[in-house]
Amino acid sequence: MNQLPTKTPLSCDSLVSADNESEGSKEFGPSPQRWIVLIAFSFLTGLNSLMYITFAPIRPGVMAYYGVSGNSVDWLSMIFMASYPLVFAPMSWYIETGGEAFKNGLRVASVINVVGSILRYLSVINKSFLSLFIGQCLTSTAQGFTLGAPPQLSGLWFEEHERGFATGVSVLANQAGPAFAFFLSPALVDGDSGDGMALLLFSEATAMCASAVLVWCVIPSHPPRPPSASNLRADMEKQSFRDYCRNLWKVQGSREVFFLSVAYGLCVGVLYAVETLLETLLPSESFVQRSYLGVVMLFACMYGAVVGGWLVDYSQEHKIVTIGLTSATTFLIGVIAVLSCDEASNLMYVLLYILFALVGTFLGAIVTAGFEWGSKLVSNGVVGFNQRAVSESTIAGVLNVWAQLMGVLVICGLEYSLEFLSTFTAWILLVGIMGFSTSFFFHIKDGKHQRLVTRVEITYNGDMDLVCQA
């Protein structure tokens, strides 16, 4: 008599161990080359962000040199915020299609930066603001490849326990550009007449050419071996642009990602507003003092970007860390608002330097913590997706889109309010924006591991049911 087929239960542990054995047979591990790749990418993204804020520290000089209004000068920075939402989806999708595409995307970005920087330099021949603006528009499109790439770079080249640090270093480099611009621009260009503009733009074009050479020479298509076992699986995941956009829309429709995007965007928007409008937010300070304050804040942002990555890696408490950072920033901006009403004194300068350093540190940490929080929400299935459908750079891109949009809104709103209200009121508005963003963070899950149940049916001489819990 034939024996009836029976249902045999299989344990998850047996499948996982078998999967690990099959993966263990493949060689994987970090490569020393990852640090060279990280340096080359950091140089590229840092120079791109330097060109974004080049003209803000010398706003009156640019107005006089090119004969344009202050609003036109502000748009030299805001064009970076306005263009990113337009180029993000196709460029972000492309660099996610594989290591070869990631390499090519960075190469294209470096070439775009070179061409844009040359057009900016050519504007000094006849003081053509149009040529300057076109060059600025061109360089702003390159950020579509670089701005959301730090998590993608760390996921492709680094082990899991190093990814927070690698992301922090990349974000640090992105903040180093504006910090250096606040030092370089006033050092080379007269703040009133704009004399020295040619030297400034030539220096930046030369640095861009050097960055392009570095990117083309030292960034390969993929590591010599996958840095971790998770990369062995992730390397096989590819999707069409249509599927990418569909997943992007679904992710953005998630309550968790929406709240995180708005809150993160508002925080970064505050950072952009202070960078761009520092001259109008501190009218009683001298040109030199404002430049030094900008340098201090943005160098502190660099430090904070690394600290933020370390904090979330060490604690794994994304929600607590981020809320603590935003709450502290809200309080410190309030103190700056009060000090902005006082008359200039040596004591006030010292206090402002300390406060700007702390605000920069916390805002830089929020940038990295936000990236890591978004990746954790997806990788742990909190929003109904995993890393196979939506990668780290996709989430970073979504957050950056909101950051750019909020940056434009906050800057335009502050510019409009400053026409009718005092600078104290403008600072209080920034306090309100930070407080509002903090309230959003309270409504987001922390991204810790969720309990998932997956049912898999396997047929072999009968039916066997497998219930896998993780």
Secondary structure per residue as TSV (DSSP state, phi and psi in degrees):
chain	resnum	aa	ss	phi	psi
A	1	M	-	360.0	133.9
A	2	N	-	-69.2	138.3
A	3	Q	-	-78.8	134.2
A	4	L	-	-69.4	142.6
A	5	P	-	-65.4	140.0
A	6	T	-	-113.7	158.4
A	7	K	-	-94.3	119.3
A	8	T	-	-108.9	120.7
A	9	P	-	-74.7	139.0
A	10	L	-	-114.5	139.7
A	11	S	-	-87.2	152.0
A	12	C	H	-63.2	-37.9
A	13	D	H	-60.3	-36.9
A	14	S	H	-66.6	-39.2
A	15	L	H	-68.2	-42.6
A	16	V	H	-63.1	-42.7
A	17	S	H	-65.0	-38.4
A	18	A	H	-64.9	-39.6
A	19	D	H	-64.4	-41.1
A	20	N	H	-66.1	-36.3
A	21	E	H	-65.4	-41.8
A	22	S	H	-66.2	-35.9
A	23	E	H	-75.9	-32.3
A	24	G	H	-65.8	-22.9
A	25	S	T	-71.7	-16.7
A	26	K	S	-93.2	142.2
A	27	E	-	-77.9	130.3
A	28	F	-	-149.4	158.7
A	29	G	-	156.1	158.5
A	30	P	-	-68.1	149.2
A	31	S	-	-109.3	140.7
A	32	P	T	-58.6	-23.2
A	33	Q	H	-64.3	-17.7
A	34	R	H	-60.6	-30.9
A	35	W	H	-73.0	-35.4
A	36	I	H	-66.5	-41.8
A	37	V	H	-62.1	-42.2
A	38	L	H	-63.3	-40.3
A	39	I	H	-64.8	-45.3
A	40	A	H	-62.5	-43.6
A	41	F	H	-65.7	-40.6
A	42	S	H	-62.2	-39.6
A	43	F	H	-62.4	-42.2
A	44	L	H	-64.7	-51.5
A	45	T	H	-71.3	-31.3
A	46	G	H	-65.7	-42.0
A	47	L	H	-69.0	-35.5
A	48	N	H	-63.8	-41.9
A	49	S	H	-72.2	-26.9
A	50	L	H	-62.3	-43.6
A	51	M	H	-67.6	-27.4
A	52	Y	H	-60.3	-41.1
A	53	I	H	-110.9	10.3
A	54	T	T	-51.8	-41.5
A	55	F	T	-93.9	-11.2
A	56	A	S	-65.2	-41.8
A	57	P	T	-68.7	-18.8
A	58	I	T	-120.4	38.5
A	59	R	H	-53.3	-49.2
A	60	P	H	-62.7	-37.6
A	61	G	H	-65.9	-39.2
A	62	V	H	-66.0	-40.5
A	63	M	H	-59.4	-44.4
A	64	A	H	-71.5	-39.3
A	65	Y	H	-68.4	-44.1
A	66	Y	H	-99.4	-5.8
A	67	G	T	65.9	45.1
A	68	V	-	-124.4	172.1
A	69	S	-	-82.2	166.2
A	70	G	H	-64.7	-34.3
A	71	N	H	-63.5	-37.5
A	72	S	H	-64.2	-39.1
A	73	V	H	-65.5	-40.1
A	74	D	H	-61.3	-33.0
A	75	W	H	-71.4	-16.4
A	76	L	H	-63.9	-27.6
A	77	S	H	-91.1	-43.8
A	78	M	H	-69.0	-19.7
A	79	I	H	-62.1	-29.1
A	80	F	H	-64.7	-37.7
A	81	M	H	-74.3	-36.6
A	82	A	H	-75.2	-31.4
A	83	S	H	-83.0	-28.3
A	84	Y	H	-59.9	-45.3
A	85	P	H	-58.3	-25.0
A	86	L	H	-79.7	-32.7
A	87	V	H	-103.2	-8.6
A	88	F	H	-59.9	-53.2
A	89	A	H	-60.2	-55.1
A	90	P	H	-65.3	-38.7
A	91	M	H	-72.8	-39.7
A	92	S	H	-66.4	-41.7
A	93	W	H	-60.7	-42.7
A	94	Y	H	-61.3	-46.8
A	95	I	H	-71.3	-12.7
A	96	E	T	-89.7	-6.2
A	97	T	S	-78.7	-3.0
A	98	G	-	152.5	169.6
A	99	G	H	-63.3	-36.1
A	100	E	H	-63.7	-42.9
A	101	A	H	-66.8	-37.0
A	102	F	H	-61.4	-44.8
A	103	K	H	-62.7	-46.7
A	104	N	H	-64.6	-36.9
A	105	G	H	-61.4	-42.9
A	106	L	H	-67.6	-35.0
A	107	R	H	-66.0	-43.3
A	108	V	H	-62.1	-41.9
A	109	A	H	-60.1	-41.1
A	110	S	H	-66.0	-38.2
A	111	V	H	-68.0	-41.9
A	112	I	H	-59.3	-42.8
A	113	N	H	-61.4	-41.2
A	114	V	H	-63.4	-49.5
A	115	V	H	-62.2	-43.8
A	116	G	H	-63.3	-41.3
A	117	S	H	-67.2	-32.6
A	118	I	H	-68.5	-42.0
A	119	L	H	-61.5	-38.3
A	120	R	H	-63.1	-41.6
A	121	Y	H	-66.6	-38.5
A	122	L	H	-65.4	-18.2
A	123	S	T	-65.7	-19.6
A	124	V	T	-78.6	-12.4
A	125	I	T	-61.7	-49.8
A	126	N	T	-123.8	22.9
A	127	K	T	53.2	50.9
A	128	S	-	-89.9	108.0
A	129	F	H	-67.1	-30.0
A	130	L	H	-62.1	-45.8
A	131	S	H	-62.4	-40.1
A	132	L	H	-61.7	-44.7
A	133	F	H	-69.3	-38.7
A	134	I	H	-63.2	-44.0
A	135	G	H	-61.5	-39.0
A	136	Q	H	-67.1	-40.3
A	137	C	H	-61.6	-41.0
A	138	L	H	-64.6	-47.0
A	139	T	H	-65.8	-28.1
A	140	S	H	-66.2	-28.4
A	141	T	H	-72.2	-24.9
A	142	A	H	-64.0	-26.3
A	143	Q	H	-67.2	-14.7
A	144	G	H	-60.7	-29.7
A	145	F	H	-86.7	-27.6
A	146	T	H	-106.9	-30.6
A	147	L	T	-67.6	-38.4
A	148	G	T	-96.8	6.8
A	149	A	H	-79.6	-21.5
A	150	P	H	-52.5	-47.5
A	151	P	H	-65.0	-34.2
A	152	Q	H	-65.6	-41.8
A	153	L	H	-63.1	-46.4
A	154	S	H	-66.6	-35.6
A	155	G	H	-70.2	-29.8
A	156	L	H	-82.3	-33.1
A	157	W	H	-114.1	-16.5
A	158	F	S	-119.9	153.6
A	159	E	-	-67.8	162.6
A	160	E	G	-60.5	-39.7
A	161	H	G	-75.8	-8.6
A	162	E	G	-102.6	-7.3
A	163	R	H	-69.5	-36.4
A	164	G	H	-62.4	-42.2
A	165	F	H	-66.1	-44.4
A	166	A	H	-63.4	-41.0
A	167	T	H	-62.4	-41.1
A	168	G	H	-62.8	-39.3
A	169	V	H	-65.0	-41.4
A	170	S	H	-64.5	-42.8
A	171	V	H	-65.9	-37.0
A	172	L	H	-57.4	-44.7
A	173	A	H	-63.7	-37.5
A	174	N	H	-65.4	-31.1
A	175	Q	H	-82.3	-24.7
A	176	A	H	-65.3	-33.0
A	177	G	H	-58.1	-56.1
A	178	P	H	-60.1	-37.9
A	179	A	H	-61.2	-44.1
A	180	F	H	-68.6	-33.6
A	181	A	H	-63.8	-38.3
A	182	F	H	-67.4	-19.3
A	183	F	H	-93.0	-44.1
A	184	L	H	-72.1	-46.8
A	185	S	H	-59.5	-51.2
A	186	P	H	-65.8	-25.9
A	187	A	H	-72.3	-31.1
A	188	L	H	-102.3	-22.2
A	189	V	S	-119.3	135.0
A	190	D	-	-67.2	131.3
A	191	G	T	-70.4	-15.7
A	192	D	T	-105.1	-44.4
A	193	S	T	-99.2	-22.0
A	194	G	-	86.2	5.8
A	195	D	T	-60.3	137.3
A	196	G	T	99.9	2.3
A	197	M	H	-60.8	-39.5
A	198	A	H	-62.2	-42.8
A	199	L	H	-63.5	-41.7
A	200	L	H	-61.7	-50.4
A	201	L	H	-69.1	-33.0
A	202	F	H	-67.0	-40.7
A	203	S	H	-62.0	-42.0
A	204	E	H	-68.6	-39.0
A	205	A	H	-63.9	-39.5
A	206	T	H	-64.0	-43.8
A	207	A	H	-62.6	-37.1
A	208	M	H	-64.7	-39.3
A	209	C	H	-63.3	-41.8
A	210	A	H	-64.0	-39.2
A	211	S	H	-64.0	-41.4
A	212	A	H	-62.2	-42.4
A	213	V	H	-61.0	-42.6
A	214	L	H	-64.1	-45.2
A	215	V	H	-61.9	-43.7
A	216	W	H	-68.7	-26.7
A	217	C	H	-91.8	-33.9
A	218	V	H	-115.9	-6.9
A	219	I	-	-103.0	107.7
A	220	P	-	-84.5	-178.5
A	221	S	S	-76.4	-27.0
A	222	H	S	-161.3	161.9
A	223	P	-	-67.1	161.8
A	224	P	S	-58.7	-29.4
A	225	R	S	-152.1	153.9
A	226	P	-	-60.5	138.5
A	227	P	S	-70.9	-21.6
A	228	S	S	-152.6	168.9
A	229	A	H	-64.4	-32.8
A	230	S	H	-63.8	-30.0
A	231	N	H	-69.5	-27.2
A	232	L	H	-61.6	-36.9
A	233	R	H	-80.4	-41.5
A	234	A	H	-66.3	-30.5
A	235	D	T	-62.2	-22.7
A	236	M	T	-85.3	-8.5
A	237	E	-	-90.6	115.7
A	238	K	-	-135.7	156.5
A	239	Q	-	-148.8	157.0
A	240	S	-	-75.0	165.0
A	241	F	H	-63.1	-35.0
A	242	R	H	-64.0	-45.7
A	243	D	H	-65.0	-37.3
A	244	Y	H	-60.2	-47.9
A	245	C	H	-64.7	-37.3
A	246	R	H	-64.3	-46.1
A	247	N	H	-64.9	-36.8
A	248	L	H	-62.2	-42.4
A	249	W	H	-65.3	-41.4
A	250	K	H	-65.8	-42.1
A	251	V	H	-63.5	-43.7
A	252	Q	H	-65.2	-26.4
A	253	G	T	-76.9	-9.5
A	254	S	S	-68.7	137.1
A	255	R	H	-58.7	-42.9
A	256	E	H	-64.8	-47.0
A	257	V	H	-67.7	-37.2
A	258	F	H	-62.5	-48.3
A	259	F	H	-62.3	-42.9
A	260	L	H	-64.0	-40.1
A	261	S	H	-64.2	-45.6
A	262	V	H	-64.9	-47.2
A	263	A	H	-64.7	-45.8
A	264	Y	H	-63.1	-43.9
A	265	G	H	-60.0	-39.7
A	266	L	H	-65.9	-41.5
A	267	C	H	-62.6	-47.3
A	268	V	H	-69.3	-33.4
A	269	G	H	-59.9	-37.4
A	270	V	H	-63.8	-42.3
A	271	L	H	-61.0	-46.4
A	272	Y	H	-61.6	-40.1
A	273	A	H	-64.7	-43.1
A	274	V	H	-66.0	-40.4
A	275	E	H	-61.3	-44.5
A	276	T	H	-79.8	-36.3
A	277	L	S	-111.0	24.8
A	278	L	H	-60.5	-35.0
A	279	E	H	-62.4	-42.6
A	280	T	H	-82.0	-24.8
A	281	L	H	-77.0	-24.3
A	282	L	S	-127.7	66.8
A	283	P	T	-69.0	-24.1
A	284	S	T	-79.1	-14.4
A	285	E	S	-84.0	154.5
A	286	S	-	-75.2	165.6
A	287	F	H	-57.9	-42.4
A	288	V	H	-67.5	-43.2
A	289	Q	H	-62.1	-43.1
A	290	R	H	-62.7	-40.6
A	291	S	H	-62.3	-44.5
A	292	Y	H	-64.4	-40.5
A	293	L	H	-62.8	-40.8
A	294	G	H	-63.5	-41.8
A	295	V	H	-62.4	-45.4
A	296	V	H	-61.3	-45.9
A	297	M	H	-64.5	-42.7
A	298	L	H	-77.3	-31.3
A	299	F	H	-68.3	-33.9
A	300	A	H	-65.6	-33.7
A	301	C	H	-60.1	-40.5
A	302	M	H	-60.3	-46.8
A	303	Y	H	-63.4	-42.9
A	304	G	H	-64.1	-32.4
A	305	A	H	-61.8	-39.6
A	306	V	H	-73.0	-41.6
A	307	V	H	-61.4	-41.8
A	308	G	H	-61.1	-43.3
A	309	G	H	-63.1	-40.9
A	310	W	H	-66.3	-40.6
A	311	L	H	-61.5	-46.8
A	312	V	H	-73.5	-31.4
A	313	D	H	-65.9	-40.8
A	314	Y	H	-76.4	-44.7
A	315	S	H	-91.8	-29.2
A	316	Q	-	57.5	21.6
A	317	E	-	-108.6	75.8
A	318	H	H	-62.3	-42.3
A	319	K	H	-67.7	-49.3
A	320	I	H	-62.8	-44.2
A	321	V	H	-61.7	-47.7
A	322	T	H	-67.0	-42.8
A	323	I	H	-64.2	-39.6
A	324	G	H	-62.5	-40.9
A	325	L	H	-66.7	-44.4
A	326	T	H	-69.3	-36.4
A	327	S	H	-64.7	-44.2
A	328	A	H	-64.0	-40.2
A	329	T	H	-64.0	-40.9
A	330	T	H	-58.7	-45.6
A	331	F	H	-63.5	-44.6
A	332	L	H	-66.6	-38.0
A	333	I	H	-65.1	-34.0
A	334	G	H	-62.2	-39.5
A	335	V	H	-66.1	-40.3
A	336	I	H	-61.5	-38.3
A	337	A	H	-59.4	-41.9
A	338	V	H	-67.0	-44.2
A	339	L	H	-67.0	-27.5
A	340	S	T	-65.3	-16.5
A	341	C	T	-87.0	-17.0
A	342	D	S	-82.0	159.3
A	343	E	-	-73.3	151.4
A	344	A	-	-63.1	136.5
A	345	S	-	-155.5	164.1
A	346	N	H	-62.4	-39.0
A	347	L	H	-64.3	-40.8
A	348	M	H	-65.6	-38.8
A	349	Y	H	-60.5	-43.5
A	350	V	H	-61.9	-45.1
A	351	L	H	-63.2	-41.2
A	352	L	H	-64.1	-40.7
A	353	Y	H	-61.5	-43.2
A	354	I	H	-64.4	-44.8
A	355	L	H	-66.3	-42.5
A	356	F	H	-65.7	-35.2
A	357	A	H	-65.2	-43.3
A	358	L	H	-67.7	-43.4
A	359	V	H	-61.7	-43.3
A	360	G	H	-62.5	-41.4
A	361	T	H	-61.0	-47.0
A	362	F	H	-69.6	-40.0
A	363	L	H	-67.4	-38.6
A	364	G	H	-63.4	-38.9
A	365	A	H	-66.8	-35.7
A	366	I	H	-63.7	-38.3
A	367	V	H	-58.3	-49.9
A	368	T	H	-69.4	-43.1
A	369	A	H	-62.1	-36.5
A	370	G	H	-65.1	-43.7
A	371	F	H	-57.1	-49.0
A	372	E	H	-67.7	-36.3
A	373	W	H	-64.7	-45.0
A	374	G	H	-60.6	-43.8
A	375	S	H	-63.0	-37.9
A	376	K	H	-69.3	-36.8
A	377	L	H	-59.8	-39.1
A	378	V	H	-78.2	-47.7
A	379	S	H	-64.9	-27.9
A	380	N	T	-96.2	8.6
A	381	G	T	75.8	15.5
A	382	V	T	-66.0	-34.0
A	383	V	T	-101.4	11.8
A	384	G	S	87.2	8.5
A	385	F	-	-126.9	166.3
A	386	N	-	-128.3	-179.6
A	387	Q	T	-68.1	-14.0
A	388	R	T	-73.1	-30.6
A	389	A	T	-93.7	-36.3
A	390	V	S	-135.4	121.6
A	391	S	-	-90.1	177.2
A	392	E	H	-63.0	-41.3
A	393	S	H	-69.4	-26.3
A	394	T	H	-64.8	-47.8
A	395	I	H	-63.8	-41.7
A	396	A	H	-61.3	-38.8
A	397	G	H	-65.1	-41.5
A	398	V	H	-60.2	-45.4
A	399	L	H	-63.5	-38.9
A	400	N	H	-69.3	-34.9
A	401	V	H	-58.9	-47.6
A	402	W	H	-65.2	-35.9
A	403	A	H	-63.0	-42.6
A	404	Q	H	-67.5	-43.5
A	405	L	H	-63.1	-45.5
A	406	M	H	-66.6	-34.2
A	407	G	H	-60.9	-44.9
A	408	V	H	-62.5	-44.4
A	409	L	H	-64.2	-44.4
A	410	V	H	-66.4	-43.7
A	411	I	H	-64.8	-47.9
A	412	C	H	-62.9	-39.8
A	413	G	H	-64.0	-42.3
A	414	L	H	-67.9	-40.6
A	415	E	H	-60.0	-41.7
A	416	Y	H	-67.9	-42.4
A	417	S	H	-67.4	-33.4
A	418	L	H	-68.7	-16.7
A	419	E	T	-72.6	-22.6
A	420	F	T	-122.1	-22.7
A	421	L	S	-117.2	170.0
A	422	S	-	-80.8	166.0
A	423	T	H	-66.3	-30.7
A	424	F	H	-59.3	-42.9
A	425	T	H	-64.4	-37.4
A	426	A	H	-62.9	-42.7
A	427	W	H	-63.9	-39.2
A	428	I	H	-64.5	-35.0
A	429	L	H	-61.6	-40.4
A	430	L	H	-64.2	-37.2
A	431	V	H	-61.2	-45.1
A	432	G	H	-62.5	-39.1
A	433	I	H	-64.3	-43.7
A	434	M	H	-64.9	-40.8
A	435	G	H	-63.8	-39.3
A	436	F	H	-64.1	-41.9
A	437	S	H	-65.5	-37.1
A	438	T	H	-61.2	-40.0
A	439	S	H	-63.3	-31.8
A	440	F	H	-68.1	-39.5
A	441	F	H	-60.9	-29.4
A	442	F	T	-64.9	-23.1
A	443	H	T	-95.7	10.4
A	444	I	S	-108.8	139.8
A	445	K	-	-67.3	153.2
A	446	D	-	-75.3	-12.8
A	447	G	-	86.9	9.9
A	448	K	-	-69.9	166.1
A	449	H	-	-59.9	129.7
A	450	Q	-	-97.6	153.7
A	451	R	-	-85.3	117.5
A	452	L	-	-113.3	143.3
A	453	V	E	-122.3	124.2
A	454	T	E	-123.5	133.1
A	455	R	E	-110.8	126.7
A	456	V	E	-125.3	128.8
A	457	E	E	-107.2	128.0
A	458	I	E	-122.9	132.9
A	459	T	E	-111.4	122.8
A	460	Y	S	-152.7	106.0
A	461	N	S	52.3	34.7
A	462	G	S	140.6	-163.6
A	463	D	E	-113.7	132.8
A	464	M	E	-127.0	129.4
A	465	D	E	-101.7	133.5
A	466	L	E	-119.8	123.3
A	467	V	E	-112.4	118.7
A	468	C	E	-113.5	124.1
A	469	Q	E	-116.4	136.1
A	470	A	-	-132.2	360.0
